[in-house]
Amino acid sequence: MAFDEILHHVGDSGRFQILMIVLFNILSLLSSSHDFMENFTAAIPDHHCRVNLLDNPITEINITMNLTTEAMMKVSIPMGPNQKLEPCRRFRHTQWQFLNPNISTSNITELETEPCLDGWTYDHSVFTSTIVTEWNLVCDFQSFRYYAQATSLAGHVLISPLSGIVSDRFGRKPLLVYCCLAYGILGTYCAFVPNFSLYCVLRFLLSASMSTVMNSSLILVLEEMSVKWCTTAVILGGLFMSIGQAGLGGLAYMMSDWHRLQLAFALPYFIFSLLFCLGPESARWLMTTGKIDRALKELQKIASINGKKDIAQNLTTESLRSKFKEDVNSTRKHAKIKNIIINPIMRKTMLCFSSVIFAEIFSSFGILLDIRILGKNIFLTQFLLGAVDIPSKLLTYFALRHVRRRPLTAYLLLSVGSCITITMFLPEEMHVLRLIIFLLAKGSYAASLCVFSVYNQELTPTALRSTLAGIYSMVFRLAGMLSALVLVTRNYFVHLPMILYGILPIVAIINVYFLPETFNLPFIDDIKDMEKRSGLINKSISKKEEQDFLETTEC
C-alpha cells in the first residue's frame, strides 16, 4: 500500500510522532509495574502466632507483669531449626520451665503444639500493611498469595484476544479511552477493597484493562510512524518500562502501606483517558478498513501538528480513494479472523511464534513473581532487576538493526534457559552468584520483549495486527499465570519449578526454525502480501515480482 508515502508527506517523524512516543513512554513507565506490584503489596513479613500472654489475661497477670516480651515468646512459641520463632505453630500449654536459663529449648519435639488459633503477629518494620497481613494469608493460607497472582494474570489471558478483535473492528482509540478510565476507577476501588475475594475480582478486571491499554497503545503509536522508526519507538518504550520496574522498588520503599501504593498507580490513568480522548485514531487502520473520510481528517490533523498546513489543505478524499480503492477491497476480503486458522502460512506463523513467546515468558515470570528467592532485600532486588534491563535494551537496539530475527530469538531463548538451569546447581548460600546469573536471565528476558514486539509487527498484516497481538498477549499472560501456579508445586518438590523454567525455553528453540525471517523487509497489510512475502523468502518468485512486492507494500 501507499500509506507510508502519504504519511511521509504529512510527516512520519515530526512533532506529532514525538508527542505520541512521549505519551507512550510515560504510559509504559507506569504500566510496567502492574504485574509485579504484588511483590510488595502481597509481601510476606516475618510473623508468629499471637501470644495471649502479651494481652495480660487476668488469670496470669501476676506472673506476666514483670516478664519481658522475649521471655513470653520463649514460653509460648517453639523455636525453629534456624533458631527463630516458628511462624505457624505455638505451644498448646505455656512452658514456664523455659524461664529457667539452665533448661535448653532446643529439644522440644515431645512438647505439644497447635496451629495459630488466635491469629498472627506481624513485623511491621518493613511493611506497615500488605494484603497478607490484612487477610492473614500465611501458613496454610500462604498459597492464596500465588492464587491471587494467577487470578490477576488470568484477566490478561481471557481479555487479550477479545480486545484485539474489538480493536480491529472498532478502532484503537475507543478501547484505549474506556480501558484507561476503567483502570483508574477499578484501581481506586481496589485500594479500599474490604475482603480478599473482591480484591481478586478487581485485580482480574484491572489486568484485563491493562492488557488492552498496552496492546492498543503500542499498535496505535507504531501505525502512525514509518517502519524505520519502529525499532527506536519499541526500544524507548522498553527502556521506560525498565525504569518503571526499577522505580517500583523505590516507590514501594517509600509507600510501605499497600493501599497507598495501589492508589498511586491507579490515579494517573484518569489523565491518560483524557489525553487519548483528545488524541487521534490510527489513520493506517482507518485506511485499511475503508474509512477514507475519517482517515483524511486524521491525516490533516497530523500534518497540522507537524507544521505542514499546506499539505493538509491539499489532501482530498478523492485522491485517497483513488490510491486505496483496490487495496481496501482486497483487505476487506481477506481481513477475516477465520483466515488466521484457514491460511496455512498464517496458522504456522501464529502457532510457532506463540510457542516461542510462551516458553520465554513462562520461564522468566517465575522469577519475577517471587523475587524473595533472589535475596533478602526485595527493594534492592527489584531495582536491580529493572536497572539491568537498560544496558540490555540498548544493546538490543543495535542488534535489531544488524542481526536477523531468527538467530537473535534463538539466542535469547537459550540464554534464559541456560541461566535458570545453572542456578539449580548453586547452593542458596551463594546469594551474590545466584543473583548475578538471574540478572543475566532477566536481561535476556528484557531483550526478548523488545525483539518480540518488533518481530510481531513485521510478521502480521495491518488488517489483523490487533487481533493477532491480542492472541499473542493471551499466550503471554497464560504463560505468566501458569508460571505463578507452578510456584505452588515448590511445597511438594522444591526444584520442580526451576526444572520446568530451565528446560522449556531451550526446547522452544526448535520452533524458531519454522518462523519466517523478516529482517529488513517491509510491513504487510493483508494476508495476500504475507503470501507474497513467503514466496519471496522461499525464492520461488522472479525478480520482477520481488520488486512489485517491495513497491506495493509499506517500506
Solvent accessible surface area in square Angstrom, and as a share of the most:
residue,aa,sasa,rsa
1,M,16,0.07
2,A,32,0.24
3,F,0,0.00
4,D,13,0.07
5,E,94,0.42
6,I,8,0.04
7,L,1,0.00
8,H,112,0.50
9,H,92,0.41
10,V,0,0.00
11,G,5,0.05
12,D,14,0.07
13,S,58,0.37
14,G,20,0.19
15,R,141,0.52
16,F,4,0.02
17,Q,5,0.02
18,I,100,0.51
19,L,108,0.54
20,M,15,0.07
21,I,28,0.14
22,V,73,0.42
23,L,27,0.13
24,F,12,0.05
25,N,9,0.04
26,I,78,0.40
27,L,0,0.00
28,S,0,0.00
29,L,56,0.28
30,L,39,0.20
31,S,8,0.05
32,S,6,0.04
33,S,1,0.00
34,H,4,0.02
35,D,17,0.09
36,F,13,0.05
37,M,1,0.00
38,E,2,0.01
39,N,6,0.03
40,F,4,0.02
41,T,2,0.01
42,A,1,0.01
43,A,5,0.04
44,I,31,0.16
45,P,14,0.09
46,D,107,0.55
47,H,25,0.11
48,H,26,0.12
49,C,1,0.00
50,R,112,0.41
51,V,6,0.03
52,N,74,0.38
53,L,6,0.03
54,L,63,0.32
55,D,102,0.53
56,N,67,0.34
57,P,44,0.27
58,I,146,0.74
59,T,128,0.74
60,E,43,0.19
61,I,69,0.35
62,N,124,0.63
63,I,91,0.46
64,T,2,0.01
65,M,122,0.55
66,N,129,0.66
67,L,46,0.23
68,T,89,0.52
69,T,76,0.44
70,E,137,0.61
71,A,21,0.16
72,M,14,0.06
73,M,22,0.10
74,K,74,0.31
75,V,0,0.00
76,S,17,0.11
77,I,2,0.01
78,P,7,0.04
79,M,60,0.27
80,G,9,0.08
81,P,136,0.86
82,N,104,0.53
83,Q,119,0.53
84,K,134,0.57
85,L,51,0.26
86,E,46,0.21
87,P,52,0.33
88,C,39,0.23
89,R,92,0.33
90,R,31,0.11
91,F,11,0.04
92,R,117,0.43
93,H,117,0.52
94,T,47,0.27
95,Q,20,0.09
96,W,77,0.27
97,Q,76,0.34
98,F,9,0.04
99,L,68,0.34
100,N,65,0.33
101,P,119,0.75
102,N,137,0.70
103,I,68,0.35
104,S,75,0.48
105,T,29,0.17
106,S,89,0.58
107,N,104,0.53
108,I,22,0.11
109,T,124,0.72
110,E,122,0.55
111,L,42,0.21
112,E,105,0.47
113,T,39,0.23
114,E,16,0.07
115,P,65,0.41
116,C,11,0.07
117,L,121,0.60
118,D,57,0.30
119,G,14,0.14
120,W,30,0.10
121,T,51,0.30
122,Y,25,0.09
123,D,57,0.30
124,H,96,0.43
125,S,91,0.59
126,V,77,0.44
127,F,12,0.05
128,T,74,0.43
129,S,18,0.12
130,T,0,0.00
131,I,0,0.00
132,V,0,0.00
133,T,21,0.12
134,E,70,0.31
135,W,47,0.16
136,N,58,0.30
137,L,8,0.04
138,V,0,0.00
139,C,28,0.17
140,D,128,0.66
141,F,97,0.41
142,Q,55,0.24
143,S,23,0.15
144,F,80,0.33
145,R,2,0.01
146,Y,15,0.06
147,Y,96,0.36
148,A,0,0.00
149,Q,3,0.01
150,A,7,0.06
151,T,45,0.26
152,S,3,0.02
153,L,4,0.02
154,A,17,0.13
155,G,0,0.00
156,H,0,0.00
157,V,13,0.08
158,L,113,0.56
159,I,48,0.24
160,S,0,0.00
161,P,28,0.18
162,L,100,0.50
163,S,9,0.06
164,G,3,0.03
165,I,73,0.37
166,V,43,0.24
167,S,1,0.00
168,D,20,0.10
169,R,169,0.62
170,F,124,0.52
171,G,1,0.01
172,R,0,0.00
173,K,49,0.21
174,P,49,0.31
175,L,30,0.15
176,L,0,0.00
177,V,21,0.12
178,Y,150,0.57
179,C,22,0.13
180,C,0,0.00
181,L,71,0.36
182,A,33,0.26
183,Y,2,0.01
184,G,0,0.00
185,I,94,0.48
186,L,38,0.19
187,G,0,0.00
188,T,39,0.23
189,Y,106,0.40
190,C,0,0.00
191,A,0,0.00
192,F,126,0.52
193,V,4,0.02
194,P,90,0.57
195,N,67,0.34
196,F,35,0.15
197,S,80,0.51
198,L,53,0.26
199,Y,3,0.01
200,C,18,0.11
201,V,78,0.45
202,L,7,0.03
203,R,2,0.01
204,F,48,0.20
205,L,70,0.35
206,L,0,0.00
207,S,0,0.00
208,A,10,0.08
209,S,8,0.05
210,M,5,0.02
211,S,2,0.01
212,T,2,0.01
213,V,0,0.00
214,M,30,0.13
215,N,30,0.16
216,S,4,0.02
217,S,0,0.00
218,L,34,0.17
219,I,1,0.01
220,L,4,0.02
221,V,4,0.02
222,L,1,0.00
223,E,2,0.01
224,E,1,0.00
225,M,1,0.01
226,S,11,0.07
227,V,35,0.20
228,K,135,0.57
229,W,101,0.36
230,C,6,0.04
231,T,16,0.09
232,T,33,0.19
233,A,2,0.01
234,V,8,0.04
235,I,6,0.03
236,L,62,0.31
237,G,2,0.02
238,G,6,0.05
239,L,23,0.11
240,F,65,0.27
241,M,48,0.21
242,S,0,0.00
243,I,80,0.40
244,G,8,0.07
245,Q,9,0.04
246,A,9,0.07
247,G,40,0.38
248,L,1,0.00
249,G,1,0.01
250,G,37,0.36
251,L,47,0.23
252,A,0,0.00
253,Y,150,0.57
254,M,134,0.60
255,M,46,0.21
256,S,24,0.16
257,D,34,0.18
258,W,4,0.01
259,H,46,0.20
260,R,134,0.49
261,L,3,0.01
262,Q,3,0.01
263,L,46,0.23
264,A,32,0.25
265,F,11,0.05
266,A,0,0.00
267,L,86,0.43
268,P,35,0.22
269,Y,2,0.01
270,F,76,0.32
271,I,109,0.56
272,F,8,0.03
273,S,9,0.06
274,L,105,0.52
275,L,76,0.38
276,F,10,0.04
277,C,67,0.40
278,L,127,0.63
279,G,18,0.17
280,P,9,0.06
281,E,1,0.00
282,S,0,0.00
283,A,0,0.00
284,R,2,0.01
285,W,4,0.01
286,L,0,0.00
287,M,1,0.00
288,T,1,0.01
289,T,36,0.21
290,G,15,0.14
291,K,75,0.32
292,I,8,0.04
293,D,74,0.38
294,R,109,0.40
295,A,0,0.00
296,L,21,0.10
297,K,137,0.58
298,E,19,0.09
299,L,0,0.00
300,Q,55,0.24
301,K,82,0.35
302,I,0,0.00
303,A,0,0.00
304,S,45,0.29
305,I,59,0.30
306,N,19,0.10
307,G,47,0.46
308,K,67,0.29
309,K,134,0.57
310,D,93,0.48
311,I,47,0.24
312,A,8,0.06
313,Q,145,0.64
314,N,115,0.59
315,L,27,0.13
316,T,60,0.35
317,T,28,0.16
318,E,125,0.56
319,S,46,0.29
320,L,2,0.01
321,R,115,0.42
322,S,86,0.56
323,K,101,0.43
324,F,0,0.00
325,K,143,0.61
326,E,142,0.64
327,D,44,0.23
328,V,11,0.06
329,N,82,0.42
330,S,26,0.17
331,T,3,0.02
332,R,136,0.50
333,K,150,0.63
334,H,48,0.22
335,A,38,0.30
336,K,99,0.42
337,I,87,0.44
338,K,118,0.50
339,N,28,0.14
340,I,3,0.01
341,I,116,0.59
342,I,109,0.55
343,N,16,0.08
344,P,83,0.52
345,I,49,0.25
346,M,2,0.01
347,R,92,0.33
348,K,99,0.42
349,T,2,0.01
350,M,25,0.11
351,L,106,0.53
352,C,15,0.09
353,F,1,0.00
354,S,14,0.09
355,S,37,0.24
356,V,0,0.00
357,I,8,0.04
358,F,48,0.20
359,A,2,0.02
360,E,0,0.00
361,I,0,0.00
362,F,13,0.06
363,S,0,0.00
364,S,6,0.04
365,F,3,0.01
366,G,1,0.01
367,I,8,0.04
368,L,7,0.04
369,L,1,0.01
370,D,0,0.00
371,I,2,0.01
372,R,87,0.32
373,I,48,0.25
374,L,3,0.01
375,G,17,0.16
376,K,189,0.80
377,N,83,0.42
378,I,19,0.10
379,F,28,0.12
380,L,96,0.48
381,T,4,0.03
382,Q,5,0.02
383,F,100,0.41
384,L,51,0.25
385,L,2,0.01
386,G,0,0.00
387,A,29,0.23
388,V,37,0.21
389,D,2,0.01
390,I,60,0.31
391,P,73,0.46
392,S,19,0.12
393,K,5,0.02
394,L,88,0.44
395,L,130,0.65
396,T,6,0.04
397,Y,53,0.20
398,F,119,0.50
399,A,22,0.17
400,L,2,0.01
401,R,115,0.42
402,H,137,0.61
403,V,57,0.33
404,R,139,0.51
405,R,9,0.03
406,R,77,0.28
407,P,73,0.46
408,L,18,0.09
409,T,1,0.00
410,A,23,0.18
411,Y,134,0.51
412,L,8,0.04
413,L,0,0.00
414,L,85,0.42
415,S,20,0.13
416,V,1,0.00
417,G,0,0.00
418,S,37,0.24
419,C,15,0.09
420,I,0,0.00
421,T,40,0.23
422,I,86,0.44
423,T,1,0.00
424,M,45,0.20
425,F,158,0.66
426,L,33,0.17
427,P,67,0.42
428,E,120,0.54
429,E,136,0.61
430,M,78,0.35
431,H,88,0.39
432,V,111,0.64
433,L,70,0.35
434,R,29,0.10
435,L,32,0.16
436,I,86,0.44
437,I,20,0.10
438,F,0,0.00
439,L,25,0.13
440,L,106,0.53
441,A,3,0.02
442,K,9,0.04
443,G,8,0.08
444,S,13,0.08
445,Y,5,0.02
446,A,1,0.01
447,A,9,0.07
448,S,0,0.00
449,L,33,0.16
450,C,4,0.02
451,V,0,0.00
452,F,15,0.06
453,S,27,0.18
454,V,4,0.02
455,Y,0,0.00
456,N,16,0.08
457,Q,3,0.01
458,E,13,0.06
459,L,0,0.00
460,T,1,0.00
461,P,0,0.00
462,T,0,0.00
463,A,14,0.11
464,L,6,0.03
465,R,0,0.00
466,S,4,0.02
467,T,5,0.03
468,L,0,0.00
469,A,9,0.07
470,G,1,0.01
471,I,31,0.16
472,Y,11,0.04
473,S,13,0.09
474,M,57,0.25
475,V,18,0.10
476,F,34,0.14
477,R,31,0.11
478,L,57,0.28
479,A,0,0.00
480,G,0,0.00
481,M,34,0.15
482,L,64,0.32
483,S,0,0.00
484,A,0,0.00
485,L,66,0.33
486,V,22,0.13
487,L,3,0.01
488,V,18,0.11
489,T,39,0.23
490,R,55,0.20
491,N,108,0.55
492,Y,183,0.69
493,F,101,0.42
494,V,78,0.45
495,H,85,0.38
496,L,60,0.30
497,P,0,0.00
498,M,23,0.10
499,I,54,0.27
500,L,71,0.35
501,Y,1,0.00
502,G,0,0.00
503,I,92,0.47
504,L,60,0.30
505,P,0,0.00
506,I,68,0.35
507,V,81,0.47
508,A,8,0.06
509,I,46,0.23
510,I,116,0.59
511,N,43,0.22
512,V,6,0.03
513,Y,158,0.60
514,F,93,0.39
515,L,2,0.01
516,P,28,0.17
517,E,19,0.09
518,T,0,0.00
519,F,36,0.15
520,N,125,0.64
521,L,37,0.18
522,P,7,0.04
523,F,4,0.02
524,I,0,0.00
525,D,1,0.01
526,D,11,0.06
527,I,4,0.02
528,K,97,0.41
529,D,14,0.07
530,M,3,0.02
531,E,74,0.33
532,K,79,0.33
533,R,3,0.01
534,S,24,0.16
535,G,14,0.13
536,L,25,0.13
537,I,58,0.30
538,N,105,0.54
539,K,181,0.77
540,S,82,0.53
541,I,52,0.26
542,S,59,0.38
543,K,166,0.70
544,K,149,0.63
545,E,86,0.38
546,E,51,0.23
547,Q,94,0.42
548,D,58,0.30
549,F,2,0.01
550,L,55,0.28
551,E,112,0.50
552,T,68,0.40
553,T,4,0.02
554,E,1,0.01
555,C,106,0.63
